[in-house]
Amino acid sequence: MSLKDRKHAFLNVLAANLDKGVRDEVMTFWEEKYSTRPQFGVSAFLDELYSKYSIPIKKGQLFRELSRATMSAAGASRPERASALEPDATEVIDKNGLVVYQALQDEFTALAKPADRMKITKAQFDGIQAQNQYDSTSIRNVMEWLRGGPKAMPNRAELGLLRKLFNLGYVESCHLYGPVKTDQMLNTALQKTNNIPEAHITPPVYFI
């Protein structure tokens, strides 16, 4: 995917989430100062954006929307998934997708302090048990996966359940490090996971 395509996807998200009164000014400001930085300088850009303007959408949510847009645009060049950039939460993720999820989880938690990794996993473990909108067997399989690691990976799982699982870890990380540091961790984990072969079929942004 070209840089032009990524910039277009990025600007589309900004346009959809900014009030008309500041939209043009902010988009010009980003293009002039941040568009040439690695990964478009998302974290630094958002810090400056939220210090200068009143933005209705939460910073962490906008970060994820921007990351999802640019990475999904990259996935558009993969013909096997070109028609499924935004899968429904009820979609069943197969073994390939679970490998991607495991890689994303591992990359994300690896960026936490060793003493905090167990706290993140415990928050996921405790939180997933409280979910009642998912099949009990699916939850049990995911809990066994959390206990046993990759060797206990199930054969399939609902996308919505996996998104919830990752979000529980993300929220716990926000409590530990704050949203800015956590967003930096997320961005790094997404970039690294996007490079594994399995991500050509199941992009890691599916899980955020």
Residue pairs with C-beta under 8 A, 6 or more apart in sequence:
1 73
1 74
1 76
1 77
5 73
5 76
6 40
6 70
6 73
6 74
7 31
7 35
7 40
8 73
9 69
9 70
9 72
9 73
10 30
10 35
10 40
10 66
10 69
10 70
11 27
11 30
11 31
12 69
13 62
13 65
13 66
13 69
14 23
14 26
14 27
14 30
14 66
15 23
15 27
17 55
17 56
17 57
17 62
17 65
18 26
18 27
18 55
19 56
22 53
26 49
26 53
30 40
30 45
33 41
33 45
34 40
34 41
34 42
34 44
34 45
37 44
39 187
39 191
40 66
40 70
42 63
42 66
42 67
42 183
42 187
43 63
43 180
43 183
43 184
43 187
46 59
46 62
46 63
46 183
47 180
49 55
50 59
55 62
57 65
59 179
59 180
59 183
60 174
60 179
60 182
60 183
63 183
63 186
63 187
64 186
64 208
67 186
67 187
67 190
67 205
67 208
68 205
68 208
71 190
71 194
71 203
71 204
71 205
72 85
72 86
72 203
72 205
74 194
74 203
75 81
75 82
75 85
75 203
75 205
76 82
76 85
78 200
78 201
80 200
80 201
81 201
81 202
81 203
87 159
87 206
88 159
89 158
89 159
89 160
89 163
90 158
90 159
90 160
91 158
91 159
92 156
92 157
92 158
92 159
93 101
93 156
93 157
93 158
93 159
93 162
93 202
93 206
94 155
94 156
95 153
95 155
95 156
96 198
96 201
96 202
97 159
97 198
97 201
97 202
97 206
98 153
98 154
98 156
98 157
98 162
99 153
99 196
99 198
100 193
100 196
100 198
100 199
100 202
100 203
100 204
100 206
100 207
101 162
101 166
101 204
101 207
102 150
102 153
103 192
103 193
103 196
103 198
103 199
103 204
104 166
104 189
104 190
104 193
104 204
104 207
105 166
105 169
107 188
107 189
107 192
107 193
108 166
108 169
108 170
108 173
108 185
108 186
108 189
109 117
109 120
109 121
109 169
110 117
111 185
111 188
111 189
112 120
112 173
112 176
112 177
112 185
116 173
116 176
119 172
119 176
120 169
120 172
120 173
120 176
121 146
121 169
123 168
123 169
123 171
123 172
124 146
124 165
124 168
124 169
124 172
125 143
125 146
125 147
127 164
127 165
127 168
128 139
128 142
128 143
128 146
128 161
128 164
128 165
128 168
129 139
129 143
131 139
131 161
131 164
133 160
134 158
134 160
134 161
134 164
135 158
138 154
138 157
138 158
138 161
139 161
141 154
141 157
142 154
142 157
142 161
142 162
142 165
144 152
144 154
145 152
145 153
145 154
159 206
159 207
162 207
163 206
163 207
163 208
166 207
166 208
167 208
170 182
170 186
170 208
173 181
173 182
173 185
174 182
176 182
177 185
186 208
189 204
190 204
190 205
190 208
193 199
193 204
194 203
194 204
